[in-house]
Amino acid sequence: MISRGLAIYFHDERIRIFNKTIEDLGYPKYIHLFINEADKQLFIRSSVKRDNDTFRVSYTELGNERRYRISSKWFVKYLASVIGVPFPSESLWFEGNLLQDGETVLIDLSKYHITEYK
C-alpha cells in the first residue's frame, strides 16, 4: 500500500485520504480540493477554517491507526466524470506527490489502480 495519496469508494460516496497525505498537510480539520479538469489533476490543501469550498476531514479509529476521509456524494460523482469512469464504479486508489511549496498534494487522476473496498 502506498503512503501518500487517496482512494475513492464510489459505492458509499467516500474519499479516504491516506495518513501520509494528512500528515503532510498538518492534520487539518478542513481541506480544499481543487480540480484541473483538462489535465485530470486534483490538488489538496489544508484550510484553517471552514468556508463554502472546504470539506470536513473525519476519521475512524482502527486499532492504533486512524483512517481519514471525506464524504460527499456530489463530489465523488463529479470525480467519476472527470476521471472518465461510470458512477458507481470500482474503488480506485491514487498516488500523491507533495509539491515543492510543502502545502499542496497533487493527485494525477489519470493514473489509478482498482482496489477492493476497505
Biopython code that builds the backbone (N, CA, C, O; Angstrom):
import numpy as np
from Bio.PDB.StructureBuilder import StructureBuilder

atoms = [
    (1, "MET", "N", (0.840, -1.184, 0.000)),
    (1, "MET", "CA", (0.000, 0.000, 0.000)),
    (1, "MET", "C", (0.884, 1.246, 0.000)),
    (1, "MET", "O", (1.925, 1.280, 0.655)),
    (2, "ILE", "N", (0.472, 2.227, -0.714)),
    (2, "ILE", "CA", (1.237, 3.472, -0.756)),
    (2, "ILE", "C", (0.944, 4.302, 0.472)),
    (2, "ILE", "O", (-0.048, 4.070, 1.164)),
    (3, "SER", "N", (1.797, 5.264, 0.744)),
    (3, "SER", "CA", (1.587, 6.045, 1.955)),
    (3, "SER", "C", (1.005, 7.427, 1.692)),
    (3, "SER", "O", (0.378, 8.005, 2.579)),
    (4, "ARG", "N", (1.200, 7.971, 0.482)),
    (4, "ARG", "CA", (0.654, 9.294, 0.189)),
    (4, "ARG", "C", (-0.295, 9.167, -0.994)),
    (4, "ARG", "O", (0.053, 8.588, -2.023)),
    (5, "GLY", "N", (-1.488, 9.710, -0.838)),
    (5, "GLY", "CA", (-2.480, 9.650, -1.902)),
    (5, "GLY", "C", (-3.869, 9.529, -1.325)),
    (5, "GLY", "O", (-4.137, 9.972, -0.208)),
    (6, "LEU", "N", (-4.760, 8.915, -2.108)),
    (6, "LEU", "CA", (-6.132, 8.740, -1.646)),
    (6, "LEU", "C", (-6.799, 7.600, -2.394)),
    (6, "LEU", "O", (-6.288, 7.111, -3.402)),
    (7, "ALA", "N", (-7.945, 7.189, -1.884)),
    (7, "ALA", "CA", (-8.777, 6.175, -2.533)),
    (7, "ALA", "C", (-10.197, 6.724, -2.616)),
    (7, "ALA", "O", (-10.659, 7.431, -1.720)),
    (8, "ILE", "N", (-10.876, 6.389, -3.703)),
    (8, "ILE", "CA", (-12.270, 6.790, -3.875)),
    (8, "ILE", "C", (-13.127, 5.537, -3.813)),
    (8, "ILE", "O", (-12.924, 4.595, -4.580)),
    (9, "TYR", "N", (-14.081, 5.531, -2.899)),
    (9, "TYR", "CA", (-15.026, 4.424, -2.750)),
    (9, "TYR", "C", (-16.377, 4.914, -3.250)),
    (9, "TYR", "O", (-17.116, 5.580, -2.526)),
    (10, "PHE", "N", (-16.686, 4.578, -4.485)),
    (10, "PHE", "CA", (-17.888, 5.093, -5.136)),
    (10, "PHE", "C", (-19.171, 4.559, -4.516)),
    (10, "PHE", "O", (-20.177, 5.268, -4.486)),
    (11, "HIS", "N", (-19.159, 3.321, -4.019)),
    (11, "HIS", "CA", (-20.401, 2.727, -3.522)),
    (11, "HIS", "C", (-20.937, 3.401, -2.264)),
    (11, "HIS", "O", (-22.136, 3.331, -1.991)),
    (12, "ASP", "N", (-20.062, 4.056, -1.491)),
    (12, "ASP", "CA", (-20.586, 4.782, -0.334)),
    (12, "ASP", "C", (-20.173, 6.260, -0.335)),
    (12, "ASP", "O", (-20.155, 6.914, 0.707)),
    (13, "GLU", "N", (-19.842, 6.770, -1.531)),
    (13, "GLU", "CA", (-19.550, 8.192, -1.749)),
    (13, "GLU", "C", (-18.525, 8.745, -0.757)),
    (13, "GLU", "O", (-18.743, 9.773, -0.117)),
    (14, "ARG", "N", (-17.404, 8.032, -0.652)),
    (14, "ARG", "CA", (-16.397, 8.389, 0.345)),
    (14, "ARG", "C", (-15.019, 8.454, -0.308)),
    (14, "ARG", "O", (-14.702, 7.678, -1.209)),
    (15, "ILE", "N", (-14.219, 9.389, 0.164)),
    (15, "ILE", "CA", (-12.834, 9.503, -0.260)),
    (15, "ILE", "C", (-11.970, 9.284, 0.975)),
    (15, "ILE", "O", (-12.075, 10.018, 1.958)),
    (16, "ARG", "N", (-11.123, 8.277, 0.915)),
    (16, "ARG", "CA", (-10.185, 8.021, 2.013)),
    (16, "ARG", "C", (-8.878, 8.720, 1.667)),
    (16, "ARG", "O", (-8.322, 8.524, 0.586)),
    (17, "ILE", "N", (-8.402, 9.525, 2.585)),
    (17, "ILE", "CA", (-7.150, 10.245, 2.396)),
    (17, "ILE", "C", (-6.090, 9.541, 3.241)),
    (17, "ILE", "O", (-6.227, 9.423, 4.459)),
    (18, "PHE", "N", (-5.042, 9.080, 2.581)),
    (18, "PHE", "CA", (-4.030, 8.289, 3.278)),
    (18, "PHE", "C", (-3.292, 9.119, 4.327)),
    (18, "PHE", "O", (-3.124, 10.331, 4.193)),
    (19, "ASN", "N", (-2.864, 8.423, 5.368)),
    (19, "ASN", "CA", (-2.284, 9.070, 6.538)),
    (19, "ASN", "C", (-1.115, 9.993, 6.209)),
    (19, "ASN", "O", (-1.019, 11.078, 6.783)),
    (20, "LYS", "N", (-0.225, 9.595, 5.305)),
    (20, "LYS", "CA", (0.923, 10.434, 4.968)),
    (20, "LYS", "C", (0.461, 11.751, 4.345)),
    (20, "LYS", "O", (1.069, 12.796, 4.576)),
    (21, "THR", "N", (-0.597, 11.701, 3.569)),
    (21, "THR", "CA", (-1.156, 12.921, 2.974)),
    (21, "THR", "C", (-1.657, 13.859, 4.069)),
    (21, "THR", "O", (-1.371, 15.056, 4.047)),
    (22, "ILE", "N", (-2.398, 13.315, 5.016)),
    (22, "ILE", "CA", (-2.914, 14.118, 6.132)),
    (22, "ILE", "C", (-1.757, 14.674, 6.959)),
    (22, "ILE", "O", (-1.792, 15.831, 7.379)),
    (23, "GLU", "N", (-0.746, 13.862, 7.190)),
    (23, "GLU", "CA", (0.433, 14.324, 7.925)),
    (23, "GLU", "C", (1.116, 15.483, 7.186)),
    (23, "GLU", "O", (1.456, 16.500, 7.790)),
    (24, "ASP", "N", (1.313, 15.314, 5.868)),
    (24, "ASP", "CA", (1.945, 16.367, 5.062)),
    (24, "ASP", "C", (1.172, 17.681, 5.145)),
    (24, "ASP", "O", (1.767, 18.757, 5.100)),
    (25, "LEU", "N", (-0.140, 17.597, 5.263)),
    (25, "LEU", "CA", (-0.994, 18.787, 5.307)),
    (25, "LEU", "C", (-1.163, 19.347, 6.719)),
    (25, "LEU", "O", (-1.837, 20.361, 6.904)),
    (26, "GLY", "N", (-0.562, 18.702, 7.707)),
    (26, "GLY", "CA", (-0.622, 19.218, 9.075)),
    (26, "GLY", "C", (-1.854, 18.798, 9.850)),
    (26, "GLY", "O", (-2.284, 19.524, 10.747)),
    (27, "TYR", "N", (-2.438, 17.651, 9.534)),
    (27, "TYR", "CA", (-3.627, 17.132, 10.220)),
    (27, "TYR", "C", (-4.766, 18.142, 10.273)),
    (27, "TYR", "O", (-5.255, 18.467, 11.355)),
    (28, "PRO", "N", (-5.192, 18.637, 9.123)),
    (28, "PRO", "CA", (-6.235, 19.674, 9.105)),
    (28, "PRO", "C", (-7.619, 19.114, 9.427)),
    (28, "PRO", "O", (-7.901, 17.937, 9.205)),
    (29, "LYS", "N", (-8.478, 19.995, 9.958)),
    (29, "LYS", "CA", (-9.890, 19.643, 10.142)),
    (29, "LYS", "C", (-10.659, 19.842, 8.843)),
    (29, "LYS", "O", (-11.677, 19.195, 8.602)),
    (30, "TYR", "N", (-10.153, 20.750, 8.009)),
    (30, "TYR", "CA", (-10.806, 21.054, 6.739)),
    (30, "TYR", "C", (-9.763, 21.074, 5.627)),
    (30, "TYR", "O", (-8.599, 21.406, 5.852)),
    (31, "ILE", "N", (-10.204, 20.712, 4.422)),
    (31, "ILE", "CA", (-9.317, 20.765, 3.265)),
    (31, "ILE", "C", (-10.042, 21.394, 2.081)),
    (31, "ILE", "O", (-11.269, 21.366, 1.989)),
    (32, "HIS", "N", (-9.253, 21.958, 1.185)),
    (32, "HIS", "CA", (-9.745, 22.408, -0.110)),
    (32, "HIS", "C", (-9.314, 21.384, -1.142)),
    (32, "HIS", "O", (-8.189, 20.886, -1.098)),
    (33, "LEU", "N", (-10.200, 21.070, -2.063)),
    (33, "LEU", "CA", (-9.897, 20.170, -3.178)),
    (33, "LEU", "C", (-10.104, 20.958, -4.465)),
    (33, "LEU", "O", (-11.215, 21.390, -4.770)),
    (34, "PHE", "N", (-9.026, 21.138, -5.211)),
    (34, "PHE", "CA", (-9.075, 21.884, -6.464)),
    (34, "PHE", "C", (-8.885, 20.913, -7.621)),
    (34, "PHE", "O", (-8.035, 20.025, -7.554)),
    (35, "ILE", "N", (-9.669, 21.076, -8.677)),
    (35, "ILE", "CA", (-9.615, 20.184, -9.833)),
    (35, "ILE", "C", (-9.166, 20.944, -11.069)),
    (35, "ILE", "O", (-9.659, 22.034, -11.359)),
    (36, "ASN", "N", (-8.223, 20.354, -11.790)),
    (36, "ASN", "CA", (-7.868, 20.810, -13.128)),
    (36, "ASN", "C", (-8.438, 19.739, -14.064)),
    (36, "ASN", "O", (-7.819, 18.696, -14.273)),
    (37, "GLU", "N", (-9.616, 20.004, -14.620)),
    (37, "GLU", "CA", (-10.304, 19.005, -15.455)),
    (37, "GLU", "C", (-9.502, 18.637, -16.691)),
    (37, "GLU", "O", (-9.405, 17.459, -17.035)),
    (38, "ALA", "N", (-8.923, 19.628, -17.367)),
    (38, "ALA", "CA", (-8.204, 19.377, -18.617)),
    (38, "ALA", "C", (-7.034, 18.411, -18.422)),
    (38, "ALA", "O", (-6.800, 17.546, -19.265)),
    (39, "ASP", "N", (-6.301, 18.555, -17.319)),
    (39, "ASP", "CA", (-5.137, 17.702, -17.056)),
    (39, "ASP", "C", (-5.449, 16.558, -16.094)),
    (39, "ASP", "O", (-4.557, 15.786, -15.741)),
    (40, "LYS", "N", (-6.699, 16.444, -15.673)),
    (40, "LYS", "CA", (-7.131, 15.407, -14.726)),
    (40, "LYS", "C", (-6.243, 15.397, -13.481)),
    (40, "LYS", "O", (-5.656, 14.377, -13.119)),
    (41, "GLN", "N", (-6.167, 16.562, -12.840)),
    (41, "GLN", "CA", (-5.371, 16.702, -11.628)),
    (41, "GLN", "C", (-6.253, 17.170, -10.474)),
    (41, "GLN", "O", (-7.170, 17.972, -10.647)),
    (42, "LEU", "N", (-5.948, 16.647, -9.306)),
    (42, "LEU", "CA", (-6.600, 17.043, -8.065)),
    (42, "LEU", "C", (-5.522, 17.594, -7.142)),
    (42, "LEU", "O", (-4.495, 16.949, -6.928)),
    (43, "PHE", "N", (-5.750, 18.775, -6.599)),
    (43, "PHE", "CA", (-4.830, 19.397, -5.654)),
    (43, "PHE", "C", (-5.509, 19.457, -4.302)),
    (43, "PHE", "O", (-6.658, 19.886, -4.202)),
    (44, "ILE", "N", (-4.808, 19.030, -3.253)),
    (44, "ILE", "CA", (-5.342, 19.027, -1.895)),
    (44, "ILE", "C", (-4.530, 20.005, -1.061)),
    (44, "ILE", "O", (-3.300, 19.943, -1.031)),
    (45, "ARG", "N", (-5.235, 20.912, -0.382)),
    (45, "ARG", "CA", (-4.582, 21.882, 0.513)),
    (45, "ARG", "C", (-5.373, 21.946, 1.808)),
    (45, "ARG", "O", (-6.595, 21.800, 1.808)),
    (46, "SER", "N", (-4.676, 22.164, 2.902)),
    (46, "SER", "CA", (-5.362, 22.292, 4.188)),
    (46, "SER", "C", (-6.017, 23.661, 4.290)),
    (46, "SER", "O", (-5.637, 24.604, 3.598)),
    (47, "SER", "N", (-7.000, 23.747, 5.159)),
    (47, "SER", "CA", (-7.691, 25.009, 5.421)),
    (47, "SER", "C", (-7.815, 25.172, 6.933)),
    (47, "SER", "O", (-8.190, 24.238, 7.641)),
    (48, "VAL", "N", (-7.500, 26.352, 7.409)),
    (48, "VAL", "CA", (-7.554, 26.627, 8.839)),
    (48, "VAL", "C", (-8.991, 26.719, 9.327)),
    (48, "VAL", "O", (-9.298, 26.319, 10.450)),
    (49, "LYS", "N", (-9.874, 27.248, 8.479)),
    (49, "LYS", "CA", (-11.262, 27.399, 8.906)),
    (49, "LYS", "C", (-12.206, 26.919, 7.802)),
    (49, "LYS", "O", (-11.819, 26.766, 6.644)),
    (50, "ARG", "N", (-13.423, 26.693, 8.193)),
    (50, "ARG", "CA", (-14.452, 26.238, 7.269)),
    (50, "ARG", "C", (-14.955, 27.407, 6.436)),
    (50, "ARG", "O", (-15.153, 28.511, 6.943)),
    (51, "ASP", "N", (-15.159, 27.146, 5.147)),
    (51, "ASP", "CA", (-15.823, 28.112, 4.285)),
    (51, "ASP", "C", (-16.683, 27.329, 3.289)),
    (51, "ASP", "O", (-16.810, 26.112, 3.421)),
    (52, "ASN", "N", (-17.262, 27.986, 2.319)),
    (52, "ASN", "CA", (-18.174, 27.322, 1.385)),
    (52, "ASN", "C", (-17.485, 26.324, 0.466)),
    (52, "ASN", "O", (-18.154, 25.517, -0.180)),
    (53, "ASP", "N", (-16.146, 26.367, 0.397)),
    (53, "ASP", "CA", (-15.421, 25.490, -0.511)),
    (53, "ASP", "C", (-14.585, 24.424, 0.197)),
    (53, "ASP", "O", (-13.777, 23.752, -0.444)),
    (54, "THR", "N", (-14.764, 24.263, 1.489)),
    (54, "THR", "CA", (-13.969, 23.269, 2.214)),
    (54, "THR", "C", (-14.750, 21.973, 2.413)),
    (54, "THR", "O", (-15.977, 21.936, 2.311)),
    (55, "PHE", "N", (-14.006, 20.928, 2.697)),
    (55, "PHE", "CA", (-14.562, 19.640, 3.074)),
    (55, "PHE", "C", (-14.043, 19.314, 4.471)),
    (55, "PHE", "O", (-12.859, 19.490, 4.755)),
    (56, "ARG", "N", (-14.925, 18.842, 5.333)),
    (56, "ARG", "CA", (-14.517, 18.446, 6.686)),
    (56, "ARG", "C", (-13.843, 17.081, 6.619)),
    (56, "ARG", "O", (-14.349, 16.156, 5.984)),
    (57, "VAL", "N", (-12.703, 16.968, 7.278)),
    (57, "VAL", "CA", (-11.975, 15.706, 7.354)),
    (57, "VAL", "C", (-12.436, 14.975, 8.606)),
    (57, "VAL", "O", (-12.313, 15.493, 9.716)),
    (58, "SER", "N", (-12.966, 13.773, 8.426)),
    (58, "SER", "CA", (-13.384, 12.922, 9.543)),
    (58, "SER", "C", (-12.398, 11.763, 9.648)),
    (58, "SER", "O", (-11.618, 11.508, 8.731)),
    (59, "TYR", "N", (-12.445, 11.077, 10.765)),
    (59, "TYR", "CA", (-11.593, 9.899, 10.875)),
    (59, "TYR", "C", (-12.277, 8.834, 11.716)),
    (59, "TYR", "O", (-13.179, 9.107, 12.507)),
    (60, "THR", "N", (-11.810, 7.610, 11.509)),
    (60, "THR", "CA", (-12.263, 6.454, 12.264)),
    (60, "THR", "C", (-11.041, 5.834, 12.913)),
    (60, "THR", "O", (-10.008, 5.670, 12.264)),
    (61, "GLU", "N", (-11.148, 5.489, 14.183)),
    (61, "GLU", "CA", (-10.067, 4.799, 14.877)),
    (61, "GLU", "C", (-10.138, 3.321, 14.512)),
    (61, "GLU", "O", (-11.201, 2.705, 14.601)),
    (62, "LEU", "N", (-9.016, 2.758, 14.107)),
    (62, "LEU", "CA", (-8.938, 1.346, 13.764)),
    (62, "LEU", "C", (-7.710, 0.781, 14.457)),
    (62, "LEU", "O", (-6.616, 0.774, 13.894)),
    (63, "GLY", "N", (-7.898, 0.305, 15.688)),
    (63, "GLY", "CA", (-6.759, -0.124, 16.496)),
    (63, "GLY", "C", (-5.920, 1.094, 16.857)),
    (63, "GLY", "O", (-6.427, 2.053, 17.438)),
    (64, "ASN", "N", (-4.635, 1.056, 16.513)),
    (64, "ASN", "CA", (-3.728, 2.179, 16.783)),
    (64, "ASN", "C", (-3.647, 3.141, 15.612)),
    (64, "ASN", "O", (-2.815, 4.048, 15.609)),
    (65, "GLU", "N", (-4.487, 2.956, 14.637)),
    (65, "GLU", "CA", (-4.414, 3.745, 13.408)),
    (65, "GLU", "C", (-5.700, 4.549, 13.201)),
    (65, "GLU", "O", (-6.785, 4.144, 13.618)),
    (66, "ARG", "N", (-5.544, 5.683, 12.553)),
    (66, "ARG", "CA", (-6.705, 6.475, 12.148)),
    (66, "ARG", "C", (-6.857, 6.373, 10.640)),
    (66, "ARG", "O", (-5.868, 6.351, 9.908)),
    (67, "ARG", "N", (-8.093, 6.312, 10.182)),
    (67, "ARG", "CA", (-8.402, 6.348, 8.753)),
    (67, "ARG", "C", (-9.168, 7.639, 8.489)),
    (67, "ARG", "O", (-10.266, 7.844, 9.006)),
    (68, "TYR", "N", (-8.572, 8.500, 7.677)),
    (68, "TYR", "CA", (-9.142, 9.818, 7.392)),
    (68, "TYR", "C", (-9.994, 9.760, 6.132)),
    (68, "TYR", "O", (-9.687, 9.022, 5.196)),
    (69, "ARG", "N", (-11.073, 10.552, 6.118)),
    (69, "ARG", "CA", (-11.981, 10.501, 4.973)),
    (69, "ARG", "C", (-12.790, 11.789, 4.867)),
    (69, "ARG", "O", (-12.898, 12.572, 5.812)),
    (70, "ILE", "N", (-13.344, 11.971, 3.692)),
    (70, "ILE", "CA", (-14.398, 12.958, 3.491)),
    (70, "ILE", "C", (-15.532, 12.217, 2.798)),
    (70, "ILE", "O", (-15.304, 11.257, 2.062)),
    (71, "SER", "N", (-16.739, 12.666, 3.040)),
    (71, "SER", "CA", (-17.917, 12.072, 2.417)),
    (71, "SER", "C", (-18.668, 13.157, 1.664)),
    (71, "SER", "O", (-19.041, 14.181, 2.237)),
    (72, "SER", "N", (-18.886, 12.924, 0.373)),
    (72, "SER", "CA", (-19.616, 13.888, -0.446)),
    (72, "SER", "C", (-20.069, 13.205, -1.728)),
    (72, "SER", "O", (-19.269, 12.977, -2.636)),
    (73, "LYS", "N", (-21.349, 12.884, -1.795)),
    (73, "LYS", "CA", (-21.871, 12.198, -2.971)),
    (73, "LYS", "C", (-21.655, 13.024, -4.234)),
    (73, "LYS", "O", (-21.204, 12.490, -5.248)),
    (74, "TRP", "N", (-21.969, 14.311, -4.189)),
    (74, "TRP", "CA", (-21.858, 15.125, -5.399)),
    (74, "TRP", "C", (-20.406, 15.221, -5.869)),
    (74, "TRP", "O", (-20.142, 15.210, -7.071)),
    (75, "PHE", "N", (-19.450, 15.317, -4.913)),
    (75, "PHE", "CA", (-18.055, 15.442, -5.316)),
    (75, "PHE", "C", (-17.510, 14.133, -5.867)),
    (75, "PHE", "O", (-16.757, 14.140, -6.840)),
    (76, "VAL", "N", (-17.876, 13.020, -5.264)),
    (76, "VAL", "CA", (-17.443, 11.712, -5.767)),
    (76, "VAL", "C", (-18.025, 11.465, -7.156)),
    (76, "VAL", "O", (-17.343, 10.934, -8.032)),
    (77, "LYS", "N", (-19.266, 11.844, -7.353)),
    (77, "LYS", "CA", (-19.895, 11.711, -8.671)),
    (77, "LYS", "C", (-19.183, 12.600, -9.702)),
    (77, "LYS", "O", (-18.952, 12.182, -10.836)),
    (78, "TYR", "N", (-18.847, 13.804, -9.302)),
    (78, "TYR", "CA", (-18.106, 14.726, -10.162)),
    (78, "TYR", "C", (-16.727, 14.143, -10.508)),
    (78, "TYR", "O", (-16.307, 14.204, -11.664)),
    (79, "LEU", "N", (-16.028, 13.582, -9.527)),
    (79, "LEU", "CA", (-14.727, 12.967, -9.784)),
    (79, "LEU", "C", (-14.831, 11.826, -10.793)),
    (79, "LEU", "O", (-13.958, 11.673, -11.647)),
    (80, "ALA", "N", (-15.893, 11.025, -10.700)),
    (80, "ALA", "CA", (-16.085, 9.943, -11.675)),
    (80, "ALA", "C", (-16.143, 10.499, -13.088)),
    (80, "ALA", "O", (-15.557, 9.927, -14.007)),
    (81, "SER", "N", (-16.845, 11.610, -13.267)),
    (81, "SER", "CA", (-16.953, 12.194, -14.608)),
    (81, "SER", "C", (-15.610, 12.767, -15.075)),
    (81, "SER", "O", (-15.281, 12.672, -16.258)),
    (82, "VAL", "N", (-14.839, 13.354, -14.169)),
    (82, "VAL", "CA", (-13.520, 13.886, -14.531)),
    (82, "VAL", "C", (-12.563, 12.750, -14.888)),
    (82, "VAL", "O", (-11.813, 12.846, -15.859)),
    (83, "ILE", "N", (-12.592, 11.683, -14.105)),
    (83, "ILE", "CA", (-11.705, 10.538, -14.337)),
    (83, "ILE", "C", (-12.113, 9.791, -15.605)),
    (83, "ILE", "O", (-11.266, 9.255, -16.320)),
    (84, "GLY", "N", (-13.423, 9.761, -15.878)),
    (84, "GLY", "CA", (-13.924, 9.052, -17.050)),
    (84, "GLY", "C", (-14.360, 7.636, -16.763)),
    (84, "GLY", "O", (-14.271, 6.757, -17.621)),
    (85, "VAL", "N", (-14.841, 7.417, -15.529)),
    (85, "VAL", "CA", (-15.374, 6.106, -15.151)),
    (85, "VAL", "C", (-16.857, 6.269, -14.830)),
    (85, "VAL", "O", (-17.303, 7.362, -14.483)),
    (86, "PRO", "N", (-17.627, 5.172, -14.945)),
    (86, "PRO", "CA", (-19.055, 5.279, -14.614)),
    (86, "PRO", "C", (-19.253, 5.484, -13.115)),
    (86, "PRO", "O", (-18.389, 5.161, -12.300)),
    (87, "PHE", "N", (-20.416, 6.029, -12.783)),
    (87, "PHE", "CA", (-20.795, 6.161, -11.377)),
    (87, "PHE", "C", (-22.045, 5.340, -11.140)),
    (87, "PHE", "O", (-23.057, 5.575, -11.800)),
    (88, "PRO", "N", (-22.015, 4.378, -10.218)),
    (88, "PRO", "CA", (-20.880, 3.984, -9.396)),
    (88, "PRO", "C", (-19.870, 3.160, -10.194)),
    (88, "PRO", "O", (-20.157, 2.690, -11.295)),
    (89, "SER", "N", (-18.695, 3.000, -9.616)),
    (89, "SER", "CA", (-17.606, 2.289, -10.273)),
    (89, "SER", "C", (-16.863, 1.461, -9.236)),
    (89, "SER", "O", (-17.213, 1.448, -8.055)),
    (90, "GLU", "N", (-15.829, 0.770, -9.704)),
    (90, "GLU", "CA", (-14.941, 0.071, -8.785)),
    (90, "GLU", "C", (-14.246, 1.104, -7.905)),
    (90, "GLU", "O", (-14.157, 2.275, -8.275)),
    (91, "SER", "N", (-13.757, 0.683, -6.756)),
    (91, "SER", "CA", (-12.981, 1.571, -5.909)),
    (91, "SER", "C", (-11.614, 1.787, -6.551)),
    (91, "SER", "O", (-11.023, 0.855, -7.097)),
    (92, "LEU", "N", (-11.118, 3.014, -6.481)),
    (92, "LEU", "CA", (-9.855, 3.372, -7.111)),
    (92, "LEU", "C", (-8.919, 3.998, -6.092)),
    (92, "LEU", "O", (-9.366, 4.699, -5.184)),
    (93, "TRP", "N", (-7.619, 3.750, -6.237)),
    (93, "TRP", "CA", (-6.658, 4.487, -5.413)),
    (93, "TRP", "C", (-5.625, 5.158, -6.296)),
    (93, "TRP", "O", (-5.321, 4.713, -7.402)),
    (94, "PHE", "N", (-5.097, 6.250, -5.756)),
    (94, "PHE", "CA", (-4.201, 7.134, -6.487)),
    (94, "PHE", "C", (-2.998, 7.478, -5.618)),
    (94, "PHE", "O", (-3.125, 7.662, -4.408)),
    (95, "GLU", "N", (-1.844, 7.562, -6.240)),
    (95, "GLU", "CA", (-0.652, 8.036, -5.546)),
    (95, "GLU", "C", (-0.659, 9.554, -5.543)),
    (95, "GLU", "O", (-1.215, 10.182, -6.444)),
    (96, "GLY", "N", (-0.045, 10.134, -4.536)),
    (96, "GLY", "CA", (0.042, 11.582, -4.441)),
    (96, "GLY", "C", (1.476, 12.042, -4.325)),
    (96, "GLY", "O", (2.350, 11.282, -3.907)),
    (97, "ASN", "N", (1.716, 13.277, -4.691)),
    (97, "ASN", "CA", (3.040, 13.888, -4.576)),
    (97, "ASN", "C", (2.924, 15.216, -3.849)),
    (97, "ASN", "O", (2.079, 16.046, -4.184)),
    (98, "LEU", "N", (3.777, 15.411, -2.850)),
    (98, "LEU", "CA", (3.834, 16.691, -2.160)),
    (98, "LEU", "C", (4.601, 17.661, -3.048)),
    (98, "LEU", "O", (5.739, 17.391, -3.432)),
    (99, "LEU", "N", (3.983, 18.780, -3.371)),
    (99, "LEU", "CA", (4.628, 19.763, -4.232)),
    (99, "LEU", "C", (5.694, 20.541, -3.464)),
    (99, "LEU", "O", (5.747, 20.488, -2.235)),
    (100, "GLN", "N", (6.533, 21.256, -4.188)),
    (100, "GLN", "CA", (7.653, 21.977, -3.582)),
    (100, "GLN", "C", (7.226, 23.035, -2.584)),
    (100, "GLN", "O", (8.013, 23.418, -1.719)),
    (101, "ASP", "N", (5.980, 23.523, -2.686)),
    (101, "ASP", "CA", (5.522, 24.521, -1.711)),
    (101, "ASP", "C", (5.341, 23.924, -0.317)),
    (101, "ASP", "O", (5.193, 24.659, 0.660)),
    (102, "GLY", "N", (5.352, 22.584, -0.223)),
    (102, "GLY", "CA", (5.207, 21.905, 1.059)),
    (102, "GLY", "C", (3.816, 21.978, 1.646)),
    (102, "GLY", "O", (3.603, 21.556, 2.783)),
    (103, "GLU", "N", (2.857, 22.508, 0.891)),
    (103, "GLU", "CA", (1.494, 22.690, 1.398)),
    (103, "GLU", "C", (0.424, 22.072, 0.512)),
    (103, "GLU", "O", (-0.756, 22.080, 0.861)),
    (104, "THR", "N", (0.830, 21.538, -0.631)),
    (104, "THR", "CA", (-0.129, 21.031, -1.608)),
    (104, "THR", "C", (0.249, 19.617, -2.016)),
    (104, "THR", "O", (1.409, 19.334, -2.315)),
    (105, "VAL", "N", (-0.743, 18.728, -2.026)),
    (105, "VAL", "CA", (-0.542, 17.375, -2.537)),
    (105, "VAL", "C", (-1.255, 17.286, -3.876)),
    (105, "VAL", "O", (-2.422, 17.657, -4.000)),
    (106, "LEU", "N", (-0.535, 16.786, -4.876)),
    (106, "LEU", "CA", (-1.051, 16.628, -6.234)),
    (106, "LEU", "C", (-1.394, 15.167, -6.476)),
    (106, "LEU", "O", (-0.588, 14.274, -6.215)),
    (107, "ILE", "N", (-2.612, 14.934, -6.984)),
    (107, "ILE", "CA", (-3.065, 13.606, -7.377)),
    (107, "ILE", "C", (-3.311, 13.634, -8.878)),
    (107, "ILE", "O", (-4.077, 14.466, -9.363)),
    (108, "ASP", "N", (-2.672, 12.737, -9.619)),
    (108, "ASP", "CA", (-2.910, 12.596, -11.053)),
    (108, "ASP", "C", (-4.076, 11.624, -11.228)),
    (108, "ASP", "O", (-3.914, 10.419, -11.038)),
    (109, "LEU", "N", (-5.251, 12.143, -11.588)),
    (109, "LEU", "CA", (-6.464, 11.323, -11.683)),
    (109, "LEU", "C", (-6.468, 10.393, -12.890)),
    (109, "LEU", "O", (-7.342, 9.533, -13.003)),
    (110, "SER", "N", (-5.506, 10.555, -13.792)),
    (110, "SER", "CA", (-5.443, 9.652, -14.948)),
    (110, "SER", "C", (-4.662, 8.381, -14.631)),
    (110, "SER", "O", (-4.652, 7.445, -15.432)),
    (111, "LYS", "N", (-4.015, 8.338, -13.487)),
    (111, "LYS", "CA", (-3.209, 7.179, -13.082)),
    (111, "LYS", "C", (-3.805, 6.566, -11.827)),
    (111, "LYS", "O", (-3.502, 6.992, -10.713)),
    (112, "TYR", "N", (-4.638, 5.581, -12.009)),
    (112, "TYR", "CA", (-5.312, 4.957, -10.865)),
    (112, "TYR", "C", (-5.152, 3.447, -10.894)),
    (112, "TYR", "O", (-4.803, 2.855, -11.915)),
    (113, "HIS", "N", (-5.416, 2.847, -9.750)),
    (113, "HIS", "CA", (-5.395, 1.404, -9.581)),
    (113, "HIS", "C", (-6.752, 0.992, -9.014)),
    (113, "HIS", "O", (-7.305, 1.672, -8.149)),
    (114, "ILE", "N", (-7.268, -0.097, -9.496)),
    (114, "ILE", "CA", (-8.533, -0.622, -8.963)),
    (114, "ILE", "C", (-8.209, -1.377, -7.684)),
    (114, "ILE", "O", (-7.258, -2.156, -7.632)),
    (115, "THR", "N", (-9.007, -1.138, -6.660)),
    (115, "THR", "CA", (-8.766, -1.751, -5.369)),
    (115, "THR", "C", (-10.063, -2.293, -4.791)),
    (115, "THR", "O", (-11.149, -1.898, -5.215)),
    (116, "GLU", "N", (-9.954, -3.186, -3.837)),
    (116, "GLU", "CA", (-11.156, -3.666, -3.168)),
    (116, "GLU", "C", (-11.561, -2.661, -2.107)),
    (116, "GLU", "O", (-10.739, -1.881, -1.627)),
    (117, "TYR", "N", (-12.817, -2.686, -1.750)),
    (117, "TYR", "CA", (-13.338, -1.782, -0.729)),
    (117, "TYR", "C", (-12.704, -2.109, 0.611)),
    (117, "TYR", "O", (-12.564, -3.277, 0.971)),
    (118, "LYS", "N", (-12.313, -1.049, 1.367)),
    (118, "LYS", "CA", (-11.789, -1.226, 2.735)),
    (118, "LYS", "C", (-12.385, -0.196, 3.634)),
    (118, "LYS", "O", (-12.080, -0.165, 4.826)),
]
sb = StructureBuilder()
sb.init_structure("model")
sb.init_model(0)
sb.init_chain("A")
sb.init_seg("    ")
for serial, (resi, resn, name, xyz) in enumerate(atoms, 1):
    if name == "N":
        sb.init_residue(resn, " ", resi, " ")
    sb.init_atom(name, np.array(xyz, "f"), 0.0, 1.0, " ", f" {name:<3s}", serial, name[0])
structure = sb.get_structure()
